[in-house]
Amino acid sequence: MLPPRLRGFALLARFDRPIGWWLLFWPGAWAVALAGGAVQRWSLILWLLVGAIAMRGAGCVYNDIVDRDLDASVERTRNRPLASGAVSMRAAWAWLLLLCLIGLVVLLQLHWPAAIASIAAILPVAAYPFMKRITWWPQVWLGLVFSWAALVGWSEAWETLSAGGVLLYAGGICWVVGYDTIYALQDREDDALVGIRSSALRMGRHVRGGVTLCYAGAVVLWATAFWQVRADPLALAALLPVAAHLAWQVATLVPDDGASALARFRSNRTAGLLMFLACVVVGTPL
């Protein structure tokens, strides 16, 4: 049990909610595994995990700094450390800097193509908190950010960025838009009241169909990425478990039930694992 002071910083970085760093980590692990490095490059996968934990925490701190006034107006977020006053702004900035320094340590483990890809993510990350104010599709921007590790992992494992990595990344974007739309279902009423935009509000009563299209697009793009690595119809069969899991999410989702939405959102940790196993199967030489 952490002391109250430290607990505020842990909550600010969402260390109590590991689902976020799992979702940030998986695309990078996919890229390394599809490159055949699930065993040989295990240390790289661990470094990507450390980076995901640190940078997801940094992203949450930055997001709360930007959104502290909005968070205070939404029932689900009004008790967050900055919105409630449990952590000061100065302390939050210092915590953000420390987390970024950990990310820098991870960056220094990468060769220059992957390092450049990592640095290029700074601007999309910095812009994300403002997207919900200017577009109905902030989930698309989140997809750009949360799938970025696929570009980093691919550039490091393959030493270049090729079509397979771009397709893997694009599929990740579709996946993120789908699962974050599900997540946003919890806040539709509050978001509408305070003027926050989201794909869940934009899709309205068509949200189940919209999420289905996102997940279908993800599977098609991932299949195309697999084909770039191994042009064999049997390789595509490796995607069946993750495709079935995503189909289960949509089929059992109750859009007006916040608990149902949260459970399906969290189940994407399993979806990410199933996709990782598919990448291991396809990428590992026989």
Secondary structure, 3 states (H helix, E strand, C coil): CCCHHHHHHHHHCCCCCCHHHHHHHHHHHHHHHHCCCCCCCHHHHHHHHHHHHHHHHHHHHHHHHHHHHHHCCCCCCCCCHHHHCCCCHHHHHHHHHHHHHHHHHHHCCCCHHHHHHHHCCHHHHHHHHHHHHHCCCHHHHHHHHHCCHHHHHHHHHHCCCCHHHHHHHHHHHHHHHHHHHHHHHHHHHHHHHHCCCCHHHHHHHHHHHHHHHHHHHHHHHHHHHHHHHCCCHHHHHHHHHHHHHHHHHHHHCCCCCHHHHHHHHHCHHHHHHHHHHHHHHHHCCC
